[in-house]
């Protein structure tokens, strides 16, 4: 009789551990870390471009809370649209890369999305009054992680079909 609980299935999976599972687990970890690194790199580059387009006024330091609050009043509204767009691009690129490399399903893209959400939240800590962005971040990153996983699986399947057609 099959165990239907998660704990039971997990215990069965662990009890049948072999070298193949070790390789697969290591591959997923490395792929997720690679996707995370690429997503963070894309986000950082996009944020750098954003900082160049909308530079801080001279004499304002991001250490003082009063000066940060004053800066947020003067920042253009489109900055708060561009920040989530950089999250989306970073998550799409990182998740897509993780899914293509892993070839084990959409799971690496989802894990990459979870880790990138944490990274984006940490990056938001220096901005005042960003409650809406804290709430919006997991939604945007979650949708993009799902989309990148789906797109990566679609492209992997297309490559497999083309390679099978070439063999015939």
Number of C-alpha atoms within 10 A of each C-alpha: 3 6 11 8 8 9 10 12 13 11 11 12 12 11 9 8 10 10 8 9 13 11 11 13 12 12 17 21 17 16 25 27 18 19 32 28 16 20 29 21 15 20 24 15 14 19 16 13 12 15 12 10 10 13 11 14 10 6 7 13 13 14 9 9 13 13 14 17 14 12 18 15 10 10 14 11 10 9 14 13 11 14 18 17 16 19 26 23 17 29 36 28 23 33 37 29 24 34 30 23 19 23 17 14 16 23 19 32 34 25 22 32 33 17 19 28 21 13 13 20 15 11 10 17 11 13 14 14 13 14 11 9 18 16 11 13 21 20 13 18 27 22 16 25 31 20 19 27 28 18 18 26 20 14 15 17 13 12 12 12 11 11 11 10 9 8 6 5
